[in-house]
Amino acid sequence: MKNVILSAKALCKSFAHNGGQVHILTNIDLDLYEGDFTVVMGASGSGKSTLLYTLSGMDRATSGRVMLGDEDLASAGEKRLAELRHTKMGFVFQQMHLVSNLTLFENVAVPGYLNKNIPAEEIRARADELLEKMNISHIKTHLPSQVSGGEQQRCAIARAVINKPELLFADEPTGALNKKNSGDVLELLTGLNRNGQSILMVTHAPRAALRANRLLYLEDGSIIGELDLPPYDEAEEKSRISQVNAWLSSLHW
Amino acid sequence: MELSILLKANIKYKKGSFISVMILTLIIVTTAAAVLGVRKNYQSALKTAQDGAEVGSANIYISARSLDEDLLDKVRRSSLVDKAEVYDSFVNTGKTVFPRYSDENSYFFFVMRDGLKLYSPGHDSFEDTIPELNKGEIYLPYGLRSKMDCTEGDIIRSEFAGTVREFRIKGFLQEPVHGSSMIGWKNVFISRSDYDEICRIVEAAESETNTKLFKQVKVFKADSGLSDAKFLRQLNLETGIVSKSTGSLTNEQSERYTGLFMNIILDVVLGFVAVLFVIVLIIIAHSIRTEIEMDYENLGILKAQGFTNRKITQVILLRYILAEIIGMAAGIILSVPLERSLSGIFMKTTGILPDRSIAFGGTALIVLGIFLLSAGLVFFSARRLARISPVRAISGGREDIYFSSRLTAPITKRGLTASIAYRSFTSSLGKYIGILFITALLTFFTVTVNVMSSAINSRSALESMGMYYDDISLRAKDSQELLSRIDEIERTVEKYTPIEKKYYGSAVYLSVDGENIMCEVWKDVNFLPGLLKGRLPLYNNEILVTISAADALDLEIGSRVTVSRKTQEESYIVSGIYQTGNDAGYCTAMSLDAAKRIGINSLSSFGLVLADTSEADQIAKELNSRYGELLTATAHRFEDDLYNDTLMSAARAMRIMIYAFSGVFALVAVIMVCTKAFMQERTDLGIYKSIGFTERRLRKQFAVRFLIISLAGSIVGAAAGALFSDDLLNLIFSLFGVNRVTTDSTPLTFIGAGSFITASVTLFALLTSRRIKKVSIRELITE
């Protein structure tokens, strides 16, 4: 039996528009489990990015609850949310968003420094280890503008996990990368997941979705499909592709 | 069509800078239009008053005994004179006692005549008819109302040849020649019965009294093209009437002295507007630069769609012009009440009820100037548009950051906020130097405004007008001895407080190129106030002349004059033109060393200006006890002088206006700079938020950064102010015809300005940083 790390109950999100309400998310009940690599798919405008913001506390739900462990993100103040972001959550964005005037090493280390309980030496050692793991330690003193997009995204992943978050949120992490770099990034995320990192990723790339052990399909603000898969194994990729494609076809993808 | 769509979008998304430019323009136009309006309304009202009263080219005051028929006939027959009118008068040179103060200036009494206007009880209009004066009633010129703090119904008292008479003030007149509080001699009007009665008393007096029968000869020059001063000198050379008179006042002198205080203060305010405008231009240039950087992507997209640099520049230009038009329109409307209240303040000194109109011509020129200069600046600043490449803009937006600085320090866990703030500096030095420059400029501006305001505190304004005021005056019992022991006396004073200025001088009449003219002799000419052109005398063969004297004697800087006294005669060179309150500005001045050449070896008046006036009474007491056989020392309190109080309230009003506008101006500029910086850093702030930085920490980091920049900028600005503000002010004032202003700056002037800007920038950075709350991490997500 897996532990639930994040749970959404009756989650709704709507926006006021032209005097009326546009419903983006409708009554979503969702549990995310420890150690899972969960991928949310859906067509453009289906609400998958909004689901990511709302689950991660970046945006407040119109109604419903989002529990991270025992804590309701809906009632957490800004200060607490900031604390959660550098203790229990990590974020990877499509456009990397590294701080342009910090070196790759500093970009990774800075969120670690926010953690009062971890000594600076340990953060530096962790950052070095992660950069090594991401295969970018040789360019750690470079600025973001001096490295490739793939290298920037690897640095962003290292930054997201420096504080060993309970849940890593990834928003189209391969969306701005070429095929080679996309593969590298997905490999790194898979590796992290194998080591126990829980991940929630939003994507519309089926290749990226293959890495998940749990797939959710969102349409018009509701989860209309779910597919459980065994953990990713490269040797079984072909059968996995068929399985995922069949599932997506059944959902009129 | 496409321009209007882009313009609307541009205004909508750049509301902040649109409103800021609008407010800054509003401040400039409000101030400039009000100042021009005050001057125009005063000048037109003065002209109407002069025409109504038929003031003539000069008034000569001559004792009734000296003006015989022959002399008057000569004057009337002179080809220089169009006509001459004679009015009977008697002068009282004794004290005139008002309810609260008394005046020792000469009052010329007349029977009421046509051409003058009577103020209504509210003093904001004129009565249609002037009620006849009854026995015991008097009409006074309006300038006396503020000068002597009197009002309708008050009783004033004078002694005429031993007989004390009381008059009830029936009303105040607009008298355009001597009516200003800046001119000492006054024309007052009484009933025929009082006039005749006092004349009889004076005629019956057996000995010399303080009241004499006089004639006022009003002369109108023929159209000879001569200035009033030259006309009067020529007339005197022909007839000798001025030499036989007690005094004269040309219309030009009267005009100059009536509006002197107002003009000096308005010049300062116009100088302030000029400084303000230069800073607005610099801020607009900075704003356009940062906007282009921030809008790189959108501008690139527009270029990719076929918009030319010219078209995009037009959009930027139209936005600024539109903001300026709104600011100008509002400024012109606001200038009306401001002009009214300023005019009301100056009416106290001029005695002239100003007209009520807007100075359209002058304002239109200023508006046109603002349009042209800002349009030129927009075109100049928008050159950067040419560097925008559509391809790079669409693919990534603004330039990547590459920097390699020796100043770079590592990011550390301890002092994380400070180390990140410091990194922001070293990585974007250009941007921060820009902000530092603006902060330095604002500080320099505030210093300049402080220094400028000090030029219109009443004491400085008096000095700029060529008048001086001392805190302790020494009346010599033996002037030679006093002069020889003056160093010892100064040392006694300096035991209490440093001496700031020493006014040791005499006023003697000398013959200058054959004209009998007052000469101010100064021990140290460096303290002489009121220099307008040229320089103070350095050598003992140099002399200063006033504008009136230069005009009458046909002199300019470098001219040679022959000065004679008794049997001695020497040649002097005119080193400068100055103004003075003595003899209605018909005067010359030289150093004691220069005066010694014609036999003047002693001085009659000794005045000291103290750094700390609080001990003036104590100092006077000690001087009287130690040097009682040599002198009588008297302490004065500048503020206790009612006349100064009138000037002080006018000056204070101007200072309040300048400070209020400067404050609003500086704050708008600071908000503009902070907002722009915030917009530039918005993405980075979102990133920091996403990795767990709290709003509080980010706000602190933002504000601390601005504190450091503004502190550095303020230091640079204050230092520049200390070095250059005086020179800049004198340069600005010279554009308005004032060649030297007396300013009075202390270390507090610079520290205060620096602190004001630093505190404002930090405060507004902190307030602007509240917007960090609105920076959502969602903005980092690409949909």
Chai-1 contact restraints between the chains, C-beta under 6 A:
chainA,res_idxA,chainB,res_idxB,connection_type,confidence,min_distance_angstrom,max_distance_angstrom,comment,restraint_id
A,S49,B,I781,contact,1.0,0.0,6.0,A-B,restraint_1
A,S49,B,E783,contact,1.0,0.0,6.0,A-B,restraint_2
A,Y53,B,R778,contact,1.0,0.0,6.0,A-B,restraint_3
A,M58,B,I777,contact,1.0,0.0,6.0,A-B,restraint_4
A,M58,B,R778,contact,1.0,0.0,6.0,A-B,restraint_5
A,E78,B,E695,contact,1.0,0.0,6.0,A-B,restraint_6
A,K79,B,T694,contact,1.0,0.0,6.0,A-B,restraint_7
A,A82,B,G692,contact,1.0,0.0,6.0,A-B,restraint_8
A,A82,B,T694,contact,1.0,0.0,6.0,A-B,restraint_9
A,R85,B,G692,contact,1.0,0.0,6.0,A-B,restraint_10
A,H86,B,G692,contact,1.0,0.0,6.0,A-B,restraint_11
A,F91,B,S690,contact,1.0,0.0,6.0,A-B,restraint_12
A,F93,B,L780,contact,1.0,0.0,6.0,A-B,restraint_13
A,Q94,B,T782,contact,1.0,0.0,6.0,A-B,restraint_14
A,Q95,B,T782,contact,1.0,0.0,6.0,A-B,restraint_15
A,H97,B,I687,contact,1.0,0.0,6.0,A-B,restraint_16
A,H97,B,L780,contact,1.0,0.0,6.0,A-B,restraint_17
A,V99,B,D684,contact,1.0,0.0,6.0,A-B,restraint_18
A,V99,B,I687,contact,1.0,0.0,6.0,A-B,restraint_19
A,S100,B,I401,contact,1.0,0.0,6.0,A-B,restraint_20
A,N101,B,I401,contact,1.0,0.0,6.0,A-B,restraint_21
A,N101,B,R423,contact,1.0,0.0,6.0,A-B,restraint_22
A,N101,B,S427,contact,1.0,0.0,6.0,A-B,restraint_23
A,E106,B,I411,contact,1.0,0.0,6.0,A-B,restraint_24
A,P111,B,I691,contact,1.0,0.0,6.0,A-B,restraint_25
A,P111,B,G692,contact,1.0,0.0,6.0,A-B,restraint_26
A,Y113,B,K413,contact,1.0,0.0,6.0,A-B,restraint_27
A,Y113,B,L416,contact,1.0,0.0,6.0,A-B,restraint_28
A,L114,B,G692,contact,1.0,0.0,6.0,A-B,restraint_29
A,A120,B,K413,contact,1.0,0.0,6.0,A-B,restraint_30
A,S145,B,D400,contact,1.0,0.0,6.0,A-B,restraint_31
A,S145,B,I401,contact,1.0,0.0,6.0,A-B,restraint_32
A,S145,B,Y402,contact,1.0,0.0,6.0,A-B,restraint_33
A,D171,B,I781,contact,1.0,0.0,6.0,A-B,restraint_34
